[in-house]
Amino acid sequence: MTASQTELKAALDRLTKLHPKLIDLGLERTLALSAKCGSPHRHLPPVIHIAGTNGKGSVSAFLASLYKAAGLRAHVYNSPHLCRFNERIRLAGNLISELELIAILSEVDAVNDGAPITFFESTTIAAFLAFARHPADILILETGLGGKFDSTNIIEDTAVSVLTPIARDHEHFLGTDISQIAAQKAGIMRSSKPTIWAQQSPEARQGLVSEAKKLGSEIFEEGIDFRVHIRDDGSFDFIWQGEQIEMPAPSLQGVHQVQNASLALAAMKMATPDAFTPAAFNGISQAKWPGRIQELQTGKLKNVLGSGHPLWLDGAHNAHGAAALVTTLKSLSQQKWIVIFGALNTRPPEAFFTQIKPVASTIHTLEISGQPAALSAQELAAAAMSANIPAEPATCLAEALARIKQTALPNTPVIICGSLYLAGQVLEENQTLPD
């Protein structure tokens, strides 16, 4: 670890100790700290604000790539990071430097002066300071958890809001009723401003419609105002209110990525119509989003497994994500897959295993290191077996991969999936960090 990495870790560690809870939803503390820092949330570029359960990061990645292809500068805020905290903050297309991040985190810590505030709240203000100090044409802003009471929602205006598919997620904080969860995420909508909706379940749509009426947001809904037609070669037509526009095949794997690309296109068209040009559309085929249907062709972990098995990585961790993953895995291989899985206790793993069962031959379970909320390998294996999938706990990734190499038939494909914390661990151990 370099000196700057050590200093950055220390700065981040200090911020984790300012509140007894990791998550404590609400806007009051964030607003108060922002005011002390000069209200950077009022000095941001035009904002595309994104909430939902699945697909937020992919939509962000497509948007960033579209704006880059259009020759425009885009700030991006994502969470959680996979390997390095810097991944959460991109300034005009580039990861924030360690030195600037250390300086801004220290500034926020000093201004806060020990007041109770969660880690996400303080680091969001740090990100807003960075975004306000660097010129850009657009800010692509992803919520952390929920929407209405998420720290990112202190912004007062948006160019457009985007709501990706909504499912059960973080039920401890958002509730167990889908309509209620949707209403929370719909809190990012703004009066008289456009909101792009993915196709939703009837229950989720009910919650969104109710909030939209209260807020007076202008709605553009997938399947009604825009849709896609996928061609055999993977390219697709983006059909916007009757206008048909040819698009290249998305660079991100999976049929569901066409939906994510269409949400990004709709958002760009509403936020910056002058940038919605054929040059920008090239960004659909150039987007990068590590840890999402990513093939690991080289690296330390790949070497453990050897060349005899294709190795893939994905962040699917809930039932909706598993359903999308199943469709993609079927398209990649006719064989059943060996699954390596690790997850947190924020949702019941049985729902994931029920969905993944049609393509899974065996499950190797892991406890994600360094995560207090991680489910144990034994708990996950028991949940997999309750879904009638053969399962075996492992102590670490290398052990699981070595076991697969010894016991699996040649060329059997392997997918590592579950929490994004696990995806980050995989990329770090594989020595293939996101850039």
N, C-alpha and C positions, 0 to 999 in steps of 0.2 A: 504494500500500500504506500503510495507516494505521500509527501507531506501535505499537499493540498487535499488529497482524499481523506487523510486523517483529520484535517481541520474541518472539512465538510461534514464528516460523520459526527464530529463533536458538536457542530452547530445544529445539526438535525436532532441529535440526542437531547440537547438542551430544550428544544421545542416540544419534545414528546413528554416532558415532565411538568408541563404547565397546566395540565388538566387531569383529574383522576380517571376520566373515561376516554377511550380512543374515539368514540362516536357520541356526540351529544348535539342532535340536530337543533338548529335555530340560527337566526341571523343577527341577533343582538350583539354578540361578542365580535363577530366579523365586521359589522358596521362600525362599532366603536373603534376597533383597531384601524380600520381603513381611514376613519376621520383623523386619528392621531398621525397617520402617515401621509396626510394631504389628499385623501379621497381619490386614490388612483383609479378606482372603479368608475369614476366620472370622466376619465381622460384616456379611454381606450379607443382603438379603432372600431369600426362597425363590427358587431358581434353576431356570429351564428352560434346559437346556444343549443346544445344537444343533450337530451335525456332519453331514458328508456331502459330496458332490461338487457337486451342483447343487440349488438351491432353498433354501439356508440363509437367505439374505437375505429371500426372499419369505415364508418361514414366519415369520421374525422380524417382518416388516412386518404380516402378518395378526394375529399374536399381540398386537403393540402396539396395533393398531386394535381388536381384540376387548376388550382390557382398558380402553382408553379409553372405548369404548361402554358398558362395564359400570360406569363411574365409578370405576375403580381406577387407581392410579399404577404405571406400569411403567418401570423403567430398561431401557435397551437398549445392548448392546455389539456393534458390527459392524465388519468390516474386509474389504477396504481401504475407505477413504473415496473418494468420487468427486472432490470439488473441495476441500473443507476438512477438516482433521483433526478438527474439532469434530463432524463427522457420525458419528464412531465412538462417541461417548459421548452418550447421551440420558438426562437426569435427570428422571424422572417425566414423560416425554413431550416435554421441551424440550432442544434442543442445549445442551451445556455452553457457558458464556460463555467468550470469549477470556481474560478476566482470571482467572477461576477455573482455567482450563486451564493458563495460564502459571504460576500460583502452585503448582499441584500438580506439574507437570512439574519445576519448579525445586526443589521439596521432595524429590522422588524422586531427582533428580540429586545434590543435596547429600548425602542419606542414603547413596546408593550410593557416593559418594566415589571415583569413577574406576574401580571394579571392572569387569571384563569382563562385559558383558551386552548382549544384542541389543536392537535398537530395539523390537521387538514385546514382548519381556519387560518392559522398563522402562515402556512405555506402558500395558501391561495392568495393572501394579501401580498406575499413576497412575489408571486407570479404576476399579479396585477401591477406592482411597481415596475417590474422588468418590462411588461408589455407597454406600459404608459411611457417609458423612457426610450423605447426604440420605435422608429417609424415602421408602419405596416399598413397594408390596404384592408386587411380583414383579420379578425380574431376568431378562431375556431375554438369554442369553449365547451368542454365536456363536463357535465356534472359529476360529482363524486358519488353521491348516494341520494336517491329520490329526486327532488326538484324544488318544490316549494320552499323547503327549509334547508336546502343545500347552500353552502357558503358561496358558491359561484352566483347564486341568485340575488346577490346584493346589487348586481348591475341594474340600472334603471331603464334601459332600453335595449332592443335588439333589432338587427336588420331582418332576421328571421329565426324562428325556433323550429327545432326538429325533434319529433318523438318517434323513436325506433320501436320495434315490437315490445310490448309490455307483458310480463309474466310474473309469476310468484318469485320474489327475490327480497332478501333482507327483511323477512317477515317480522323479525324482532322490532324493527324500527318503522316499517311502512304499513304493517297490518297484513292479515291473511286473506282479505277480500280483494279480488283483482280490481274491482271498480274503485275501491278505496286507494289501492296502490297507484292506479292510473291517475286518479285525481291529484295525488301527491306529485307525481312526475309532471303533470300538466301545469303545475305552478310556474313553470318557466315561460308560459305563453304571456304575451303582452297585448294590451288593448289596442285594437285597430292595426295590429301588426300581423304579418302572415305567419302561419304555422304549418309545417309539412308533417303529415302523419303517415307512418307505415300502415299497412293493413293490420287490423287489430282483432282480437277475439271480441265477441259481442259484449262480454262483461267489461273488458278494458275500454272498448269504444263508448260504452255507456258513461263511464267515469270521465272520459275525455270530453264528450259532448256536453256534459253537465258543467264542467269547468269552463269550456269555451264560451258557453252562453253567459256565464257570470263575468268573464273577462272581456268579452267582445272581440276575441281574436278572429282573424280571417283564416279559414281553414282550407288547405289544399290536400286532398286525401288520395293515397295510393289506391288504385282500382276505380276511382271516380274521376279525379282531375288529371291523373297521370297513371301510366302503366307501362309495362315492358313487353316486348315480344322477343323471345330468345331464338336465335338461329342455330342450326346444327353445328356450326363451327365455333360456337360460344359467343360470337358477337350478338348484339341485340339492338332493337329499335326502342328508343325512348319516345313515348307517345304522350305529348303534353297538350291537353285540351284539343285533341284532334290533329295536332301537328306531329308528324313522324320524323324522327331524327336518327340516323344511323350512328351507332356507337361501336367501338372496338370491344373485343373480349376483355373482361376485367382481368387484371394481373393477379388478384387475390382468388384463391381456389374456392369452389363451392357454388352451387346454384344460388344460395342465399345471398352471395355477394353481388349478384345482379340487382337484387332488391336494395342492398346498401348503396350501390352505385347510383341507382335511380333516386334515392333520397338525397344523395349529395348533389346530383344534377338539378333536382328541383329546388334545393336550397340555394345553389349558386344562381339559378335563373331568377329567383325572387330577390336575393340579396344584392346581386351585382349583374343586372341584365346585360350591360355592355361587355362584360367579360365572358358571357356565355357564347363562345365562338368555336368553330371547328378546331382551332389551335388548342383550346382548353381541353377539348374532348380526348386528346391524346393522353391526358392524365389518367384516364380510366385504365389504360393498359400499362401504366407506370407506377401505380401506387404500391407502397410497401407497408406491411404491418406485421412485424415479427411476432411469432408465437400463435399465429392464426393460420391453420392448415399450412404449416411451413415444413418443407422437407429438409431434414438435416443430412446433407450429403457428405459432409466432412466434420471433423472435430473429435475431441477426446472421447465423448460418450459413443459417438458413431464407431470409433475404433474398437471400443469394448464389445459392441454388438457384432462388428465385422461387416463385410460387404454382402453377406448372404441374406440380409433382411432389410427391406426398405424401412426407414425410420422417419416418422412424422411427429409433429408437435402441434397441439391446439389448446386454446383456453376454454373449451366448452366445459361447463361445470353444473348446469342446471338442465331441467327437462327440455326446455325450448332449444337451448344450445345443443343438447345431445341429439335431438331430432334433426337439426340441420347438419350436424356432423355425420350422422348415419347416412344421409343422402349423399354427402360428399365422399365418404369412404366407399360406398357402393360403386360410385363412378370411377374411383381410383383403382379398385381391385375387385375381382370376382370372389376372391378368397375371404374367409373370415379373418378378423384382425385379432392380434394379441394387444390387450389394452393395459397400459400402466396408468394408474389413477391416484391422485391425491386431492384432498378438498378440505375446506374449512367447515365449521359447524353452523354456518349461517343458513343452511338449507338441508333438508333430508336427502342423503345420497341415494336412497332407494328410487327416487324419481328419475335420477340420471341413469341408473342401471337398468331400469325397466325400458327406457328408450334405447339404450345402446345394445341391448341383448341380441337383436337380430343379426348384428355384424360381429359380435364378440365371441371368440372361442374360449378365451381365458382372461382373467383380470389379475394383475399384479398390483397390490395396493401399497401405498407409501404414506408415512406421516411427513408432512412438509416441515422441514427443519426451520427453527427460528420463529414459528408462528404459534403463539399461545392458543389460538382458536382452532388449530389444526385437529382434525379427527385422526385417531390412531390408525395405523395400518390394520390392526386387528378388527377395529370397529368397521372399517370400510370393507374388509374381506367378508365379514359377517353379513353386511348389507348386500353385497354382491351375490353371496350364496343364497340369501333369502329371495333374490330375483332369479334363482336357478341358473346362475353363471358360475362355473368353477373359478375359484379365487384363492390366492395365496399371498399373505403379507410378505413384504421385503423390508430390510432395514435401510436400504439406500438405493439410488438409481443404478449404480454400478452393479450391485448384487442382482437386481431384477434383470438387467440387460445380460449379465453373464449367465444367469439361469436360463433365459430365453435362448441364448446362443447354444447352450448345451442340449436343450430339450426340444426345441421347436423344429419343425420340418423346414428344409431350406426354402428361402424366398417368401416365407410367411411374413406379411407386413405387420409393423408394430406402430401403434399410436400412443404417444404420451399425452394425457389430457387431464383436465381438472382446473383447479384454481390457477389464476394468472401468477400467483406467487410461485407455484410449481413450475410454470413455464419460464419464469425468470431464473429459477434455480437451474433448470435444464440448460438454458442458453449460457449461463455463467460457467457451469461445470463443463459444458461442451466447448467453451472458449470461443463462442460466436456471439459477441455482444451486439445489440442493436446500435446502429449509428444514426 
